[in-house]
Amino acid sequence: MQLKYRIKKAIIQSVLQKRKHKQVFDSDYAELFQIPPDAGSDFNNSYYFSAHNLEGQSLFLRLGLRGDKQSEIWFVYRDENMFYSCPIELCHTKDSPLQVECVEAGKRWKLKFEGHMQSLDNKDDIHKAVFEGLFTATAPIFDFFYHANTEPMARAFAKEKWNKSFFEEVQKNNQTHYEQAGKIQGRLMLGSKEKQIDMYAIRDHSFGKRDWNYMDKHMWLMALNETGDALNLSMVSYPAIRGIQVGNYLREGKVLSVLNVTCLDDLINYGQGADAFVLEAVLENGEKLKVTVHRDAEVVYSFANNQYILREGMGSFTINGEKARGIVEFGFNKDSNRW
């Protein structure tokens, strides 16, 4: 069995390497990508921006443009005194209170929100909000196919049973997915209160077919320290491929892929996700990271007619003892048998 696994893994790694050499990442195409006119509701062009500091200030937003001309909306602000979120999760694209615009591919994005925000602590506390900000990159784009080490994906592929339907499923659900570190600077007017935004951030862009009900479960961790170094870890399970682990660590301008993640704690917690846990990540240079996670707040979103629940948490981290802060995201299919 081990010999068969090693052979399959070697085959996948060879295929992935050949694909990388054959077709390089086109950042201009990816940055300016538009949804095809004939795309359906399961096609998503998703833009995500997330900024945090060690004092507990957070701002994150997501604009998920769908092929049916509907937009998925997230816009959240939190600090030690305030916790507000846009109550609109889905609307027609032309009515979206949130817009993102590429100013310079791979370098700058303009962010704008104009709508209402509701307190997560008091549902009757609703205010008009206006935000204008600029994301400025501090590191190059990292694409999870072209720039990541092939080891984790090859390992996940090799563990599955190979047949025609398996490869058809994989190809059908393939997406482009990349991220970039930077800073978000701007101003948020929330009612009569003004909040200055000047924080390190991560942006994420993905496009392709996205059937939320196809996912079994996932976890995504993103932690930023006081100098903008960033840790990114994902663990995802689909019916065709279980146990996918991907990630990277941006430190002092250099990016290292994560090869393996180990956690002995209960991350499912009855579909709530864990509030506190410890994991170990192994980098491609052999270095080990001990990561502690403490979730202290969350906003819950639902997709696919409540078939998939996503819990966008915020929390504190330590990475080999160094403090950081960011996102603790869990997602679970409504069918608990798939966890």
ChimeraX attribute file (.defattr): number of C-alpha atoms within 10 A of each C-alpha:
attribute: neighborCount
match mode: 1-to-1
recipient: residues
	/A:1	6
	/A:2	7
	/A:3	8
	/A:4	11
	/A:5	15
	/A:6	14
	/A:7	13
	/A:8	19
	/A:9	22
	/A:10	16
	/A:11	14
	/A:12	19
	/A:13	21
	/A:14	14
	/A:15	13
	/A:16	19
	/A:17	14
	/A:18	11
	/A:19	13
	/A:20	14
	/A:21	10
	/A:22	8
	/A:23	9
	/A:24	10
	/A:25	16
	/A:26	8
	/A:27	14
	/A:28	11
	/A:29	10
	/A:30	17
	/A:31	19
	/A:32	11
	/A:33	12
	/A:34	11
	/A:35	17
	/A:36	9
	/A:37	9
	/A:38	8
	/A:39	15
	/A:40	14
	/A:41	14
	/A:42	14
	/A:43	21
	/A:44	25
	/A:45	21
	/A:46	19
	/A:47	19
	/A:48	18
	/A:49	26
	/A:50	25
	/A:51	28
	/A:52	31
	/A:53	23
	/A:54	17
	/A:55	10
	/A:56	15
	/A:57	21
	/A:58	24
	/A:59	23
	/A:60	22
	/A:61	24
	/A:62	23
	/A:63	25
	/A:64	23
	/A:65	24
	/A:66	24
	/A:67	20
	/A:68	17
	/A:69	15
	/A:70	18
	/A:71	25
	/A:72	21
	/A:73	22
	/A:74	22
	/A:75	25
	/A:76	20
	/A:77	20
	/A:78	19
	/A:79	15
	/A:80	9
	/A:81	7
	/A:82	11
	/A:83	21
	/A:84	25
	/A:85	21
	/A:86	25
	/A:87	18
	/A:88	16
	/A:89	18
	/A:90	17
	/A:91	14
	/A:92	13
	/A:93	19
	/A:94	9
	/A:95	10
	/A:96	20
	/A:97	21
	/A:98	22
	/A:99	17
	/A:100	18
	/A:101	14
	/A:102	15
	/A:103	14
	/A:104	13
	/A:105	14
	/A:106	19
	/A:107	18
	/A:108	18
	/A:109	20
	/A:110	17
	/A:111	20
	/A:112	17
	/A:113	19
	/A:114	17
	/A:115	17
	/A:116	19
	/A:117	24
	/A:118	20
	/A:119	19
	/A:120	20
	/A:121	10
	/A:122	10
	/A:123	11
	/A:124	9
	/A:125	11
	/A:126	18
	/A:127	18
	/A:128	14
	/A:129	21
	/A:130	19
	/A:131	20
	/A:132	16
	/A:133	20
	/A:134	21
	/A:135	26
	/A:136	22
	/A:137	21
	/A:138	19
	/A:139	20
	/A:140	15
	/A:141	18
	/A:142	19
	/A:143	18
	/A:144	18
	/A:145	18
	/A:146	19
	/A:147	17
	/A:148	20
	/A:149	22
	/A:150	21
	/A:151	20
	/A:152	21
	/A:153	21
	/A:154	21
	/A:155	22
	/A:156	17
	/A:157	24
	/A:158	20
	/A:159	16
	/A:160	14
	/A:161	10
	/A:162	12
	/A:163	8
	/A:164	7
	/A:165	10
	/A:166	15
	/A:167	13
	/A:168	11
	/A:169	13
	/A:170	15
	/A:171	10
	/A:172	11
	/A:173	14
	/A:174	12
	/A:175	18
	/A:176	16
	/A:177	17
	/A:178	20
	/A:179	20
	/A:180	22
	/A:181	28
	/A:182	24
	/A:183	23
	/A:184	27
	/A:185	18
	/A:186	17
	/A:187	16
	/A:188	20
	/A:189	16
	/A:190	19
	/A:191	13
	/A:192	8
	/A:193	9
	/A:194	13
	/A:195	13
	/A:196	12
	/A:197	21
	/A:198	18
	/A:199	23
	/A:200	25
	/A:201	30
	/A:202	28
	/A:203	24
	/A:204	18
	/A:205	20
	/A:206	21
	/A:207	22
	/A:208	20
	/A:209	20
	/A:210	20
	/A:211	15
	/A:212	21
	/A:213	19
	/A:214	16
	/A:215	21
	/A:216	21
	/A:217	27
	/A:218	23
	/A:219	21
	/A:220	19
	/A:221	20
	/A:222	24
	/A:223	30
	/A:224	30
	/A:225	22
	/A:226	16
	/A:227	12
	/A:228	24
	/A:229	22
	/A:230	27
	/A:231	25
	/A:232	20
	/A:233	20
	/A:234	19
	/A:235	17
	/A:236	18
	/A:237	20
	/A:238	18
	/A:239	13
	/A:240	18
	/A:241	18
	/A:242	17
	/A:243	18
	/A:244	18
	/A:245	23
	/A:246	23
	/A:247	24
	/A:248	25
	/A:249	21
	/A:250	19
	/A:251	14
	/A:252	11
	/A:253	13
	/A:254	10
	/A:255	19
	/A:256	19
	/A:257	24
	/A:258	28
	/A:259	22
	/A:260	19
	/A:261	19
	/A:262	12
	/A:263	12
	/A:264	9
	/A:265	12
	/A:266	12
	/A:267	17
	/A:268	16
	/A:269	10
	/A:270	11
	/A:271	18
	/A:272	14
	/A:273	21
	/A:274	18
	/A:275	16
	/A:276	17
	/A:277	16
	/A:278	15
	/A:279	15
	/A:280	17
	/A:281	22
	/A:282	18
	/A:283	20
	/A:284	16
	/A:285	10
	/A:286	10
	/A:287	10
	/A:288	15
	/A:289	19
	/A:290	14
	/A:291	21
	/A:292	19
	/A:293	24
	/A:294	18
	/A:295	21
	/A:296	12
	/A:297	16
	/A:298	18
	/A:299	16
	/A:300	12
	/A:301	16
	/A:302	15
	/A:303	16
	/A:304	13
	/A:305	9
	/A:306	13
	/A:307	15
	/A:308	21
	/A:309	22
	/A:310	24
	/A:311	20
	/A:312	19
	/A:313	21
	/A:314	27
	/A:315	25
	/A:316	22
	/A:317	28
	/A:318	19
	/A:319	20
	/A:320	12
	/A:321	11
	/A:322	11
	/A:323	16
	/A:324	26
	/A:325	27
	/A:326	32
	/A:327	26
	/A:328	28
	/A:329	23
	/A:330	26
	/A:331	25
	/A:332	27
	/A:333	23
	/A:334	16
	/A:335	11
	/A:336	11
	/A:337	7
	/A:338	13
	/A:339	16
